[in-house]
Amino acid sequence: MAKAMTQTSEHSRLSAASWTSLIVSVGSFTLLAISVPHLIGDEGWWSGETAGEKFLFVALIAYLGASVLYGTSAAWRQTDLYERARWFARCGLILHTVAILARWASSGHAPLSDIYEMVLVFSWAVVVFNTVAEWRLKLPALGAITLPIAALALILMQVLPSEIHPLVPALQSTWLQIHVTLAMLSYAGFTISFAVALLYLIKDGVAPQSFLGWCSALVIGVYGTIVATSVNGSMALMLAAWDPAARAKVMVGPRQPLMVPLDSLGWPFVIVLVLALGSLILNLAMRFSDFPERWDHLAMGSFLATLATQVVAMALLLVKVNDGPYYLPQYAEGFEVRLANSPFLLAGVAMTLIAALAAIVLDWKYNSISAYLPSRDSLDNLIYRTVAISFPLLTFMIIAGAYWANRTWGAYWSWDPKEDWALITWLTYAGYLHMRLTRGWRGRRSAYFAILGFGIVMFTFFGVTYLLPGLHAYA
């Protein structure tokens, strides 16, 4: 009887894996087939500046397929799915590399001069490091976290300004390539440490309800920011007007873009926020209640409702943005809107959706995923090793930047926001290494430190660029 049940369970896993592989393959090739006419266009595939973007779009499809396959291979512990995930990831990496080379050939300089090109190189480095980790460290589950991050970066790039401009005099230096390359490599290394830290927490037995609670908090943070900054009293989502001819925002004053209301689009974002708040409250009630089972189903139901509403909000956002132009009576004119004006709106919505899906899969297949991972000691040592390799790269990046700044601006340090947050990042990881080596910090404290450090890295990379612009306005 036991043998028959084991065979039935194994058959079920194989069947689920086969169906997942088929769905991902058919979906990827269908999306590619639908996109081919648009990608080729009237000018052909290789059409100057846009050639790299076309390769990048196909790489995004491959990364999305790899993300699904990595996750399901960990959930069902299927070697065949893992091999297919690797194949998708390798194809995406090749296309990504071609996109970088095409961008380099079109611009005449290394693609390191603006935020679009930096995200291009950063996401490439993440996939390269993931490939090396799989090869040398035998850590197949890592791709379930790193490939979605790379895919999310490429989604962001679909709306970031991609025009190629001549290098300004300050950037016409070999130190640009040294400084930015070190930055992107160190950031990619810290991304790997973040991914390993999450895997460690799963292996260490952190309850899946905790991940659901953290994900709810993430949704609250992202959607709360959107509601507070972009939803008006009439429940319209406010987006900056877009000038197609100038490929830029329509400005009505210094640092004051013309805002276009998208009527009734604010409601889905408010509903997601309310449901996420309810999910977090129920999650906390379950933790502190004497009868957690009573709250468990309610918390999960609220979380699933949050996920469903996120899908609706994202779909409506994409539809409404493309439905313009929108007529503004005060100007007697219609204006278009583009997510290029608000790149982190789409990135934030996509990030929370991916995180919520991952949390659902983790809750469903927690024991299987945990058993798929290497030992806690192996993961803990890997967190330390990735930080120990990335920290010197960050250090040399800051030193190279200071030397370059002195040659360009006449001062080694100008207390620019980008410089300040680079220093904060350095101090954070220096503190981690100090506590590891002198106080023996290991285990969950080490993992939480790596996650905190990654959050600071991402703010230094993206947040400072858009919220605290300074001398590094180009990045």
C-alpha positions in Angstrom: 0.0 0.0 0.0 2.8 2.4 1.0 4.6 1.6 -2.3 1.5 2.2 -4.3 0.9 5.6 -2.6 4.5 6.6 -3.2 4.2 5.7 -6.9 0.9 7.6 -7.2 2.6 10.7 -5.6 5.5 10.5 -7.9 3.2 10.1 -10.9 1.3 13.2 -9.7 4.5 15.2 -9.5 5.7 14.1 -12.9 2.3 15.0 -14.4 2.3 18.4 -12.8 5.8 19.0 -13.9 5.0 18.0 -17.5 2.0 20.3 -17.6 4.0 23.2 -16.2 6.7 22.7 -18.8 4.1 22.5 -21.6 2.3 25.6 -20.4 5.5 27.7 -20.1 6.8 26.6 -23.5 3.5 27.2 -25.3 3.0 30.5 -23.5 6.5 31.7 -24.3 6.4 30.8 -28.0 2.9 32.3 -28.3 4.0 35.6 -26.8 7.0 35.6 -29.0 4.9 34.9 -32.1 2.5 37.7 -31.3 5.3 40.1 -30.7 7.4 39.3 -33.9 5.5 41.6 -36.3 5.9 44.5 -33.9 9.5 43.7 -33.2 10.4 43.5 -36.9 8.4 46.5 -38.0 8.9 48.2 -41.3 12.7 48.6 -40.9 13.5 45.0 -40.1 14.9 43.4 -37.0 18.3 45.1 -36.9 17.2 48.7 -37.1 19.9 50.8 -35.5 19.3 52.0 -32.0 16.3 49.7 -31.4 17.9 46.4 -32.2 19.2 45.9 -28.6 15.7 46.6 -27.2 14.2 43.9 -29.4 16.7 41.3 -28.2 16.1 42.5 -24.7 12.3 41.9 -25.1 12.8 38.3 -26.2 15.3 37.9 -23.3 12.5 39.1 -21.0 10.2 36.3 -22.3 12.9 33.7 -21.6 13.6 35.0 -18.1 9.9 34.9 -17.3 9.7 31.3 -18.5 12.8 30.4 -16.5 11.3 32.1 -13.4 8.2 29.9 -13.5 10.2 26.7 -14.2 12.8 27.4 -11.5 9.9 27.9 -9.0 8.0 24.8 -10.0 11.2 22.7 -10.1 11.8 23.6 -6.4 8.2 23.0 -5.5 8.0 19.6 -7.1 11.7 18.7 -6.9 11.8 17.8 -10.6 15.2 17.6 -12.2 13.6 17.8 -15.7 12.0 21.1 -14.9 15.3 22.4 -13.5 17.1 21.5 -16.8 14.4 23.3 -18.8 14.7 26.3 -16.5 18.4 26.4 -17.1 17.8 26.2 -20.9 15.4 29.2 -20.8 17.8 31.1 -18.6 20.8 30.4 -20.8 18.9 31.5 -23.9 17.8 34.6 -22.2 21.4 35.4 -21.1 22.7 35.0 -24.7 20.0 37.3 -26.0 20.7 39.7 -23.1 24.4 39.7 -24.0 23.6 40.4 -27.7 21.4 43.3 -26.5 24.3 44.8 -24.6 26.7 44.4 -27.6 24.0 46.0 -29.9 23.6 48.9 -27.5 27.4 49.3 -27.4 27.7 49.3 -31.2 24.9 51.8 -31.6 26.1 54.2 -29.0 29.8 53.9 -29.7 30.6 53.6 -26.0 30.2 51.0 -23.2 26.5 51.0 -22.1 27.2 52.5 -18.6 26.2 56.1 -19.0 22.5 56.3 -17.8 20.0 54.5 -15.6 18.7 52.4 -18.6 22.1 51.1 -19.4 23.0 50.5 -15.8 19.9 48.4 -15.3 20.8 46.6 -18.5 24.2 45.6 -17.1 23.0 45.0 -13.5 20.4 42.5 -14.6 22.9 40.8 -16.9 25.4 40.5 -14.0 22.6 39.0 -11.8 22.0 36.2 -14.3 25.7 35.6 -14.8 26.3 35.3 -11.1 23.3 32.9 -10.8 24.8 30.8 -13.6 28.1 30.6 -11.8 26.4 29.8 -8.5 24.5 26.9 -10.1 27.7 25.6 -11.7 30.1 25.9 -8.8 27.8 25.7 -5.8 25.2 23.3 -7.0 22.3 25.6 -5.8 19.5 25.1 -8.3 16.8 26.8 -6.2 18.6 30.1 -6.4 17.2 30.9 -9.8 13.7 30.9 -8.3 14.6 34.3 -6.7 17.3 35.7 -9.0 15.6 35.2 -12.3 12.4 37.0 -11.2 14.6 39.9 -10.1 16.3 40.0 -13.5 12.9 39.7 -15.2 11.6 42.6 -13.1 14.6 44.7 -14.1 13.8 44.1 -17.8 10.2 44.9 -17.2 11.3 48.2 -15.8 13.5 48.8 -18.8 10.5 48.5 -21.1 9.4 51.9 -19.8 12.7 53.6 -19.0 13.9 56.2 -21.5 16.1 54.3 -23.9 17.3 57.0 -26.3 21.0 57.1 -27.0 22.6 60.5 -26.3 26.2 61.7 -26.8 28.2 61.4 -23.6 28.5 64.7 -21.7 32.1 65.8 -21.0 32.0 64.6 -17.4 31.3 61.1 -18.6 34.0 61.0 -21.3 36.4 59.1 -19.1 37.7 55.6 -18.7 36.9 56.0 -15.0 33.2 55.9 -16.0 33.6 52.3 -17.1 35.7 51.3 -14.0 33.4 53.1 -11.5 30.0 51.9 -12.9 31.2 48.4 -13.7 32.4 47.9 -10.1 29.0 49.3 -8.9 26.9 47.0 -11.0 29.0 43.9 -10.1 28.8 44.6 -6.4 25.1 45.3 -6.6 24.6 42.0 -8.5 26.7 40.2 -5.8 24.5 41.6 -3.0 21.5 40.5 -5.0 22.8 36.9 -4.8 23.4 37.3 -1.0 19.8 38.5 -0.7 18.5 35.5 -2.6 20.5 33.1 -0.5 19.3 34.8 2.7 15.7 34.1 1.7 16.5 30.5 1.0 18.2 30.3 4.4 15.1 31.5 6.2 13.0 28.9 4.4 15.5 26.2 5.4 15.7 27.4 8.9 11.9 26.9 9.4 10.6 30.4 9.2 6.8 29.8 8.9 5.2 30.4 5.5 2.7 32.7 7.3 5.7 34.9 8.1 6.5 35.3 4.4 2.8 36.0 3.7 2.9 38.7 6.4 6.1 40.3 5.0 4.6 40.2 1.5 1.5 41.9 2.7 3.7 44.6 4.3 5.5 45.0 1.0 2.2 45.5 -0.8 1.1 48.0 1.8 4.3 49.9 1.3 4.1 50.0 -2.5 0.4 50.6 -2.9 0.3 53.0 0.1 2.9 55.1 -1.7 1.0 55.0 -4.9 -2.3 56.0 -3.2 -0.7 58.8 -1.2 1.2 60.3 -4.1 -0.8 59.6 -7.2 -4.5 59.1 -6.3 -6.6 62.3 -5.9 -9.8 62.9 -4.0 -11.9 61.8 -6.9 -10.2 58.4 -7.0 -8.4 59.2 -10.3 -4.9 58.0 -10.8 -2.7 61.0 -11.7 0.0 60.4 -14.3 2.2 63.0 -16.0 1.3 64.0 -19.5 3.5 62.7 -22.3 4.7 64.6 -25.4 5.2 62.0 -28.2 7.2 64.4 -30.4 9.7 65.4 -27.7 9.5 62.0 -26.0 9.3 63.7 -22.6 6.9 64.9 -19.9 4.8 67.9 -20.6 6.0 70.6 -18.1 3.9 73.5 -16.9 6.7 74.9 -14.7 10.1 74.2 -13.3 10.0 70.6 -11.9 6.2 70.7 -12.4 4.8 68.2 -14.9 1.2 68.5 -16.2 -0.8 65.8 -14.4 -3.6 63.9 -16.2 -6.3 62.2 -14.2 -7.3 58.6 -15.2 -10.8 58.5 -13.8 -11.8 55.7 -11.5 -8.4 54.0 -11.8 -7.5 54.9 -8.2 -10.2 52.6 -6.8 -8.4 49.3 -7.6 -5.2 50.6 -5.9 -7.2 51.7 -2.8 -8.9 48.3 -2.6 -5.6 46.4 -2.9 -4.2 48.6 -0.1 -7.3 47.9 2.2 -7.2 44.1 1.5 -3.4 44.0 2.2 -4.0 45.8 5.5 -6.7 43.3 6.4 -4.4 40.4 5.4 -1.6 41.8 7.6 -3.9 42.3 10.6 -5.3 38.8 10.3 -1.8 37.4 9.9 -0.8 39.2 13.1 -4.0 38.0 14.9 -3.1 34.4 13.9 0.4 34.8 15.4 -0.8 36.1 18.8 -4.0 34.1 19.1 -4.4 31.0 21.3 -6.3 29.5 18.4 -4.3 30.3 15.2 -6.2 27.8 13.1 -9.2 30.0 13.4 -7.4 32.9 11.8 -5.3 31.0 9.3 -8.0 30.5 6.6 -9.2 34.1 7.0 -5.7 35.4 6.5 -5.1 33.3 3.5 -8.4 34.2 2.0 -7.7 37.9 2.4 -4.2 37.4 0.9 -5.7 35.6 -2.1 -8.2 38.4 -2.6 -5.3 40.9 -2.4 -3.5 38.9 -5.1 -6.6 38.8 -7.4 -7.2 42.6 -7.0 -3.5 43.2 -7.8 -4.0 41.4 -11.1 -7.0 43.5 -11.9 -5.2 46.8 -10.9 -2.2 46.0 -13.1 -4.4 45.0 -16.1 -6.5 48.2 -15.8 -3.4 50.3 -15.5 -2.0 48.9 -18.7 -5.3 49.3 -20.6 -6.0 52.8 -19.3 -2.5 54.1 -20.1 -2.9 52.9 -23.7 -6.4 54.3 -24.0 -5.4 58.0 -24.3 -5.2 60.8 -25.3 -7.2 62.2 -22.3 -9.0 65.5 -22.8 -8.3 68.3 -20.3 -10.9 71.1 -20.5 -8.6 73.7 -19.0 -6.2 73.3 -21.9 -8.9 72.4 -24.5 -6.5 69.6 -25.6 -6.0 65.9 -25.3 -2.8 64.5 -23.7 -1.3 61.1 -23.7 0.2 59.4 -20.7 3.1 56.9 -20.7 4.5 54.7 -17.9 7.9 56.0 -19.1 7.0 59.0 -16.9 6.4 56.8 -13.9 8.7 53.8 -14.4 8.6 52.7 -10.8 4.8 52.6 -10.8 4.8 49.7 -13.1 7.9 48.2 -11.5 6.3 48.4 -8.0 3.0 46.8 -9.2 4.9 44.0 -11.0 7.2 43.4 -8.0 4.4 43.0 -5.5 2.5 40.7 -7.9 5.6 38.5 -8.4 6.3 38.5 -4.6 2.6 37.5 -3.8 2.7 34.7 -6.3 5.9 33.4 -4.8 4.5 33.6 -1.3 1.4 31.5 -2.4 3.6 28.8 -3.9 5.8 28.8 -0.8 2.8 28.4 1.5 1.5 25.6 -0.7 4.8 23.6 -1.2 6.8 24.8 1.9 8.0 21.4 3.0 9.0 20.3 -0.5 10.9 23.5 -1.2 12.7 23.3 2.2 13.7 19.7 1.5 15.1 20.8 -1.9 17.6 23.2 -0.3 21.1 22.5 1.0 21.9 22.6 4.7 21.6 25.7 6.8 25.3 25.8 7.4 26.0 25.8 3.6 23.5 28.6 3.0 24.8 30.6 5.9 28.4 30.3 4.6 27.3 31.3 1.1 25.7 34.5 2.4 29.0 35.4 4.0 31.0 34.5 0.9 28.9 36.5 -1.5 29.1 39.6 0.8 32.8 39.1 1.3 33.3 39.1 -2.5 31.0 42.0 -3.2 32.2 44.3 -0.4 35.7 44.9 -1.9 34.0 45.6 -5.3 31.9 48.2 -3.5 34.9 49.6 -1.8 36.9 50.0 -5.0 33.8 51.5 -6.6 33.7 54.3 -4.0 37.5 54.9 -4.2 37.4 55.0 -8.0 34.4 57.4 -7.9 36.2 59.7 -5.4 39.3 59.8 -7.6 37.2 60.5 -10.7 35.1 63.1 -8.9 38.3 65.0 -7.9 39.5 65.0 -11.5 36.1 66.1 -12.8 34.7 68.4 -10.1 37.8 69.2 -8.1 36.8 67.5 -4.9 37.0 63.9 -3.7 33.7 64.0 -1.9 30.8 66.5 -2.4 28.2 64.9 -0.1 26.0 64.3 -3.1 22.9 62.0 -2.3 24.3 59.2 -4.4 27.7 59.4 -2.6 26.0 59.6 0.8 23.9 56.5 0.2 26.9 54.6 -1.3 28.6 55.3 2.0 25.6 54.1 4.0 25.6 50.9 1.9 29.3 50.5 2.6 28.8 51.0 6.3 25.9 48.5 6.4 27.9 45.7 4.9 31.0 46.7 6.8 28.9 46.3 9.9 27.7 42.9 8.8 31.3 41.7 8.2 32.4 43.1 11.5 29.7 41.4 13.5 30.3 38.2 11.6 34.0 38.1 12.2 34.2 39.5 15.7 30.8 38.5 17.3 30.2 35.4 15.3 26.9 36.5 13.9 25.3 33.6 12.0 22.0 32.2 11.2 18.9 34.3 11.0 20.6 37.5 12.1 23.1 37.1 9.2 20.2 36.5 6.8 18.2 39.5 8.0 21.3 41.7 7.7 21.8 40.6 4.1 18.1 41.4 3.3 18.4 44.8 4.9 21.6 45.5 3.0 19.9 44.6 -0.3 17.1 47.0 0.4 19.6 49.8 1.0 21.4 48.8 -2.2 18.2 49.1 -4.2 17.4 52.5 -2.7 20.9 53.7 -3.5 20.6 52.4 -7.1 17.0 53.4 -7.9 15.5 55.5 -5.1 18.2 58.1 -4.9 18.1 58.5 -8.7 14.5 59.6 -8.8 13.9 61.0 -5.3 17.1 62.7 -4.4 18.8 63.8 -7.7 22.1 65.6 -7.5 25.4 65.6 -9.3 24.7 62.0 -10.3 21.5 63.0 -12.1 22.5 60.9 -15.1 22.4 57.8 -13.0 
